[in-house]
Amino acid sequence: MSPDILPLSAAALTTAPVPLIDLVEQYDEIADEVRAVVDRVLTSQKFILGEDVAQFEAQVATYCDARHAVGCASGTDALVLALMALDIGPGDEVITTPYTFFATASCIHRVGATPVFVDIDPVTFNLDPAAVDAAVTSKTRAIMPVHLFGQCADMDPLWRTAVRNGLPIIEDAAQAIGSSYGGRQAGVLGTMCCFSFFPTKNLGGAGDGGMVTTDDPELAARLKRLRVHGDVGRYEHVEVGLNSRLDAIQAAILSVKLRRLSDWTAARQNNAARYKKLFDASGVSEHLVFPATHPACGHSYNQFVVRIEDGRRDDVLKSLQAQQVGCAVYYPKPLHLQKCFEYLGCKQGQFPEAERASAESLALPIYAELGAIRQERVVRSLAHALDVEQASPVYSIPVRKAA
Ligand SMILES: *Cc1c(COP(=O)(O)O)cnc(C)c1O
């Protein structure tokens, strides 16, 4: 993954493009194993739920120490199913963050409830627990924190608010499988926890997939029923659910990948630590804000997101793109300012930290296979984009001379 001596010429180092994420490189490592399990499922012709899904559910439950895990068709559906399992609907409010992927809030809308946005903590980009506490009303039915970019929301104060008001917590852990808070895994930090297996998440399938974990047997049973049209068997429908199941092929592939997840997470964490060293060595550190980690959190770095202040973010983005370094803005427009949520009546300036994060955040490559050489290329490009005079070369590993 990152050999000490690299068979690259110095010229190649300075020019090779670095993608934001490279799924092909990871697949190459596991291709034989993945092809074998796909072939096995094809041979069985058992595609919907079944043994592969049950096994993978058990593995995820074990992985995050949850009692139950229920696979479904996507992370979005996981959120919808969790809300439905709590009977949340019209007239109900769910408190969440405006600085997240769209699905977090759209699911609340989808079940007929009202998303209530509150601002984020500028240091972690996650829900500000004090703002959540202040937003609770008699209509509040749940709190939905997002573990954004792979860092868990500050769950202790959120739970204090939840318990005081008799509210459940639904974790949106779509970006956070393998993350922890206070020594416990994302997946058991809420009443229910929703994962996504979208290909670019830390555990990504060969298409869409999702899962809900919970310790509550009644909620688990309800989720299992809701994902099959509310069917309790023999075409007896006790309620109207969805058709939202995890495919056996996805489960079989994800099961192969889950065995490597801890190693891949460690590689991402290692890359983040190396960015810190390289930023310091290159002088870049003074010109950006390094992603902070909450002391209780084990960050799984689904994204490595820095802040570029003073209105320079978009110029840095353009410069990195011109230098063929992959980067992206998550998320350029906070949800309270999206057209489809105009009906909520939120105003520009209402959540200043979410708006500032949208204007300043920049995601850099962090994928497990990135390696030191490509990271140094990212940092040199970043230094160039930021007009940082580099006092000394930032190379930290020996490079074999081109023959
Ligand atoms: C990806 C994501 C989702 C939705 O997951 P899908 O599997 O794409 O439906 C929900 N919330 C967050 C924060 C996400 O990043």
The ligand as a Gaussian input file, in Angstrom:
#p B3LYP/6-31G(d) Opt

LIG

0 1
 C      -24.905000       8.658000       1.936000
 C      -25.707000       9.291000       3.002000
 C      -27.063000       8.981000       3.193000
 C      -27.866000       8.150000       2.237000
 O      -27.364000       6.894000       1.941000
 P      -27.758000       6.219000       0.546000
 O      -27.284000       4.796000       0.741000
 O      -27.025000       6.928000      -0.528000
 O      -29.220000       6.277000       0.380000
 C      -27.707000       9.545000       4.274000
 N      -27.087000      10.389000       5.114000
 C      -25.796000      10.725000       4.957000
 C      -25.150000      11.648000       5.937000
 C      -25.058000      10.202000       3.881000
 O      -23.784000      10.556000       3.716000

